[in-house]
Amino acid sequence: MSDAQPNNPLHGVTLEALLTALVERHGWEKLGRTVRIRCFQQDPSIKSSLKFLRNTPWAREKVEQLYVRNLPTKNRPATGAPAMPPDAAADVIAAQTRDQARDQTLERTQDHTRNLLEQGFCILESVHDAAATEHQERLLQAEWVRRGQPVLSGFGLGIHPLSQHVPDILPYFDCPEVNAVLEAAFQDRARLRHTGARIADEASAANIGWHHHYGWDADRLAGRNMIERVVVNFYVKGVSPALGSLWALPRPVHAALDAPPGDGDQPWPGQVEVSVPPGSAVILDTALYHTATRGQTPGMRYHWGGHYQAWSNRRPHGEDMDMRDLLGQQELLDRYPGLKRLLVADA
C-alpha cells in the first residue's frame, strides 16, 4: 500500500518543526492567545510544549490546525489534483474519516468545557457501557456486603478512599472523554487527588443538603477565568426522579460564591435538576452548590468518582488523599495510560 499522502499538508512535517515555525511566525505571546494552553503562556519553551502536545491530542490538533491555516495557498491540498490509484485513494478516505471523527470529538470536548465554565457543570452521557456499569455495580455492592450490609440511612454508605477499598474500579478512571474535558478546562494535564463513592437507597435522607467542595478562600473566585478543581461523579444507574435526583445551582466561572439562598435541605431559587442515563459522568466545579435527593422507587443506587486539579496547581486541599500507594502498581499504570497520566507527574 502506498505511503504517499498528496492531500495531507502535515505529511513529513514533524511536530517540532511546525511548532518552531509557529513560534517564529507569531511569537509565544500571540501563540498563547491563539491556542490557550498553559505551556504557551507560562515560561514557554519548545521542549516543555512538545512534551505536553505529544501527550495531549486535543491540544496538538489545535496547533496542527493553526499551522495548516498559516500555510501559503500553494502548499495547501490541491482541489484539482489528478486521480489517485485506488489504494492511495482508500488511504486518503480513511484519513479523512479519522479526521472527521477527531474533529467531532474535539467539538464535543469544547462544548462540554464551555458548559463547565458557563454554568459550573457539564454532562457526558454514557461514557461507560452496560458491561462496565454492571461490573461497577458488582464491585460497589461487594464492598457494601463486606462491611456487613449496613442500613443506608442518612447520607448512605460513603467509601473513602475508593482506590484502596475497591481497587478493581481504578481502570474506569481511564476515561478519555472525561479526561479530555478536564485537560481543556485546566489547560494542563489533570491530576487525581481524591477517590470516593456513595451508595444510597430508599432509607437514605430525602435531601443530603446543599454543599460545595471549593475548600479555599472564596474571595479568590470573583473574576477568575479558569476552574482550579473539579469533582467528577460517575453514575452507575444514571440520575432521575425515580432513582434519585442531582440538583445544581448554576454559576459561571467568574462569579463570586454568594451566601446560600435558602435552608440546606430545602429547594433553592434557581436550582436545576440534572438527569443522565446509566454510565454517565457529571463534572462539577468544586465551587458549585449541589445536592442529591432520594429516589421515588426502592433499590440501591451508586455513584463514584474523584476530585481533580491541574498538575501545575500545587495548592493543597482539605479533601486531598495520599495516592502514593498507587505509584508502585506499574502493571496497572502501564495497562491504563489514562490512569497513569492522572497519577504520575512525568507520564
C-alpha positions in Angstrom: 0.0 0.0 0.0 1.3 3.4 -0.9 2.7 5.7 1.8 2.0 8.8 -0.3 -0.3 11.4 1.2 -0.6 14.1 -1.5 -3.5 15.8 0.2 -2.1 15.8 3.7 -0.3 19.2 4.3 1.2 17.7 7.5 2.9 14.8 5.8 6.6 14.8 6.5 6.3 17.7 9.0 7.4 16.9 12.5 5.7 18.4 15.5 8.9 20.1 16.5 9.2 21.7 13.0 5.7 23.0 12.8 5.8 24.3 16.4 9.1 26.1 15.7 7.6 27.6 12.6 4.6 28.9 14.5 6.8 30.4 17.2 9.0 32.2 14.6 5.9 33.5 12.9 3.8 34.6 15.9 5.9 34.6 19.0 4.9 32.9 22.2 2.7 35.8 23.4 0.4 35.7 20.4 0.6 31.9 20.2 -0.6 31.7 23.8 -3.6 33.9 23.0 -4.5 32.0 19.9 -4.1 28.5 21.4 -4.9 28.9 25.1 -2.8 26.3 26.8 -0.7 26.9 29.8 2.6 25.7 28.3 2.4 28.5 25.7 1.6 31.1 28.4 3.8 30.4 31.4 7.6 30.1 30.9 7.1 28.7 27.4 9.8 26.6 25.6 9.9 24.3 22.7 10.9 21.4 24.9 8.1 21.7 27.5 5.5 22.4 24.8 6.5 19.3 22.8 6.2 17.1 25.9 2.6 18.4 26.6 1.5 18.3 23.0 2.7 14.8 22.4 0.6 13.6 25.3 -2.5 15.8 24.8 -4.3 15.0 21.5 -6.8 17.9 21.6 -4.1 20.5 22.1 -1.9 19.0 19.4 -4.9 19.2 17.0 -5.3 22.9 17.7 -1.7 23.6 17.0 -1.7 21.5 13.7 -4.9 23.3 12.6 -3.2 26.7 13.2 -0.1 25.5 11.2 -2.3 24.4 8.3 -4.2 27.7 8.3 -0.9 29.6 8.1 0.4 27.6 5.1 0.8 29.6 1.8 -2.0 28.7 -0.5 0.3 26.9 -2.9 1.3 24.5 -0.1 -2.3 23.5 0.7 -4.0 20.4 -0.8 -4.8 21.0 -4.4 -8.5 21.0 -5.4 -7.8 19.8 -8.9 -5.3 17.0 -8.1 -5.1 14.2 -10.7 -6.9 10.9 -9.9 -5.0 8.7 -7.4 -4.6 5.0 -7.6 -7.3 3.0 -5.7 -5.1 2.1 -2.8 -3.9 5.7 -2.3 -7.5 7.0 -2.6 -8.5 4.5 0.1 -5.8 5.8 2.3 -7.0 9.4 1.9 -10.6 8.5 2.5 -9.6 6.6 5.7 -7.6 9.6 6.8 -10.4 12.0 6.1 -12.8 9.7 8.1 -10.4 9.7 11.0 -10.0 13.5 10.8 -13.8 13.9 10.8 -14.2 11.7 13.9 -11.4 13.6 15.6 -13.0 16.9 14.8 -16.3 15.8 16.2 -14.6 14.6 19.4 -12.8 17.9 19.7 -16.1 19.8 19.1 -17.8 17.8 21.9 -14.9 18.4 24.2 -15.1 22.2 23.5 -18.9 22.2 24.1 -18.5 20.3 27.4 -15.8 22.7 28.5 -17.8 25.7 27.6 -20.8 24.4 29.7 -18.5 23.8 32.6 -17.2 27.3 32.5 -20.6 28.9 31.9 -22.8 27.0 34.4 -20.4 25.2 36.7 -21.1 21.7 35.5 -21.3 19.6 32.3 -22.8 16.2 31.4 -21.0 13.5 29.5 -23.6 10.9 28.6 -22.9 7.1 28.7 -19.1 7.2 28.9 -19.3 3.6 30.3 -21.3 0.9 28.5 -23.7 -1.6 30.1 -21.0 -4.2 30.8 -18.9 -1.6 32.5 -21.7 -0.3 34.7 -22.8 -3.9 35.7 -19.2 -4.6 36.8 -19.0 -1.3 38.7 -22.3 -2.2 40.5 -21.0 -5.6 41.5 -17.8 -4.1 42.8 -19.6 -1.5 44.9 -22.2 -3.9 46.2 -19.5 -6.3 47.2 -17.9 -3.6 49.4 -21.3 -3.0 51.0 -21.6 -6.7 51.7 -18.0 -6.8 53.0 -19.0 -4.1 55.5 -21.9 -6.1 56.9 -24.7 -4.7 54.7 -25.3 -1.6 56.8 -28.6 0.2 56.6 -28.2 3.1 54.2 -29.8 5.8 56.4 -28.8 9.4 56.3 -26.1 10.0 53.7 -25.9 6.3 52.9 -22.6 4.5 52.7 -19.6 6.6 51.8 -16.5 4.7 50.6 -13.2 6.7 51.0 -10.6 6.2 49.7 -12.3 4.2 47.0 -8.9 3.4 45.4 -8.0 1.4 48.5 -11.3 -0.2 49.3 -12.4 -1.1 45.8 -9.1 -1.1 43.8 -10.7 -3.0 40.8 -12.6 0.1 39.9 -9.4 2.1 39.2 -9.2 1.2 35.5 -12.5 3.0 34.9 -10.8 6.3 35.8 -9.0 5.9 32.4 -11.9 7.6 30.7 -10.7 9.5 27.6 -13.9 11.6 27.2 -13.8 12.9 30.7 -10.0 13.4 30.9 -10.0 15.4 27.6 -12.6 17.9 29.1 -10.5 18.2 32.3 -7.4 19.0 30.3 -9.2 21.5 28.2 -10.7 23.2 31.3 -7.4 23.2 33.2 -5.3 24.0 30.1 -3.0 21.4 31.6 -2.9 17.7 32.5 -5.3 16.7 35.2 -4.2 15.1 38.5 -6.4 12.8 40.5 -6.4 13.9 44.2 -9.3 12.1 45.8 -11.4 9.0 45.2 -14.8 8.1 46.7 -18.2 6.5 46.2 -21.7 6.7 47.7 -24.3 4.0 47.9 -27.9 5.0 48.8 -31.4 3.6 48.8 -35.0 4.4 49.9 -33.8 4.5 53.6 -31.4 7.4 52.8 -32.0 11.0 53.6 -34.7 12.8 51.5 -32.1 15.5 50.8 -28.4 15.2 51.7 -28.0 19.0 51.9 -26.7 21.7 49.7 -22.9 22.0 49.7 -19.8 22.7 47.6 -16.2 21.4 47.7 -14.2 24.6 47.0 -12.2 24.4 50.2 -10.1 27.5 49.5 -10.5 31.3 50.1 -13.8 32.0 48.4 -12.8 35.7 47.9 -10.5 34.4 45.1 -13.5 33.3 43.0 -14.8 36.6 41.8 -13.3 37.5 38.4 -11.4 34.2 37.9 -11.3 32.9 34.3 -10.3 29.3 35.0 -11.6 26.5 37.1 -8.9 25.2 39.6 -10.5 21.9 40.8 -13.5 19.8 39.9 -15.5 16.8 41.2 -16.3 14.1 38.7 -19.2 11.7 39.5 -19.8 8.6 37.5 -23.5 7.5 37.9 -23.8 3.7 37.5 -27.5 3.6 37.0 -28.0 7.2 36.0 -29.8 10.0 37.7 -33.6 10.6 37.5 -36.5 11.4 39.9 -37.2 7.6 40.2 -33.6 6.8 41.0 -32.8 10.0 42.9 -32.1 13.4 41.6 -29.0 15.6 41.3 -29.6 19.3 41.8 -27.3 22.2 41.0 -27.3 25.9 41.3 -25.6 27.1 38.1 -22.9 29.8 38.3 -20.3 31.0 35.8 -16.6 30.6 36.5 -16.1 34.3 37.1 -18.9 34.7 39.6 -18.5 35.2 43.4 -19.7 32.5 45.7 -22.8 34.0 47.1 -24.3 33.2 50.5 -26.7 30.2 50.5 -30.1 31.4 49.2 -32.1 29.0 51.5 -32.0 26.2 54.0 -29.5 23.4 53.4 -32.1 20.7 52.8 -34.8 22.7 51.0 -35.3 23.7 47.3 -33.3 26.8 46.3 -34.4 29.5 43.9 -32.7 28.9 40.5 -31.9 25.2 41.1 -31.9 22.9 38.1 -32.5 19.2 38.1 -29.8 17.1 36.4 -30.9 13.8 34.8 -28.5 11.4 33.0 -28.6 7.9 31.6 -26.7 5.0 33.1 -22.9 5.1 32.8 -22.8 8.9 32.5 -20.4 11.4 34.1 -21.1 14.8 35.6 -18.2 17.2 36.0 -18.8 19.9 38.7 -16.7 22.9 39.6 -15.9 22.5 43.3 -17.3 26.0 43.8 -20.8 24.8 42.6 -23.6 24.3 45.2 -25.3 21.0 44.6 -27.3 18.4 46.4 -28.9 15.0 45.9 -32.5 13.9 46.8 -33.9 10.4 47.4 -35.5 8.5 44.6 -39.1 7.6 44.2 -38.6 3.9 43.8 -36.9 1.3 46.1 -33.5 -0.1 45.3 -29.8 0.7 45.7 -28.1 3.3 43.6 -24.4 4.1 43.2 -22.1 6.8 42.1 -18.3 7.0 42.4 -15.6 9.3 41.2 -12.9 11.7 42.2 -11.6 15.2 42.7 -9.1 16.5 40.1 -6.9 19.6 39.7 -4.2 20.7 37.3 -0.7 19.2 37.8 0.7 22.8 37.8 -1.7 23.7 40.7 0.2 22.7 43.8 -2.2 24.1 46.3 -3.1 21.5 48.9 -6.8 20.9 49.6 -8.6 19.6 52.6 -10.1 16.7 50.7 -6.8 15.6 49.1 -5.8 11.9 49.7 -2.4 10.3 49.6 -2.3 8.5 46.3 1.4 7.4 46.5 0.5 3.7 47.1 -0.8 3.5 43.6 2.5 4.6 42.0 4.0 1.1 42.8 1.4 -0.7 40.7 3.4 -0.4 37.5 1.5 -3.1 35.6 -1.8 -1.4 36.2 -0.4 2.0 35.2 1.2 0.6 32.0 -2.1 -1.1 31.0 -4.2 2.0 31.6 -2.2 5.1 30.3 -5.0 7.5 31.0 -5.0 6.5 34.7 -1.2 6.8 34.7 -1.4 10.4 33.4 -3.7 11.2 36.4 -1.2 9.8 38.9 2.3 10.2 37.6 3.8 13.6 37.1 6.0 12.9 34.1 3.8 10.3 32.4 
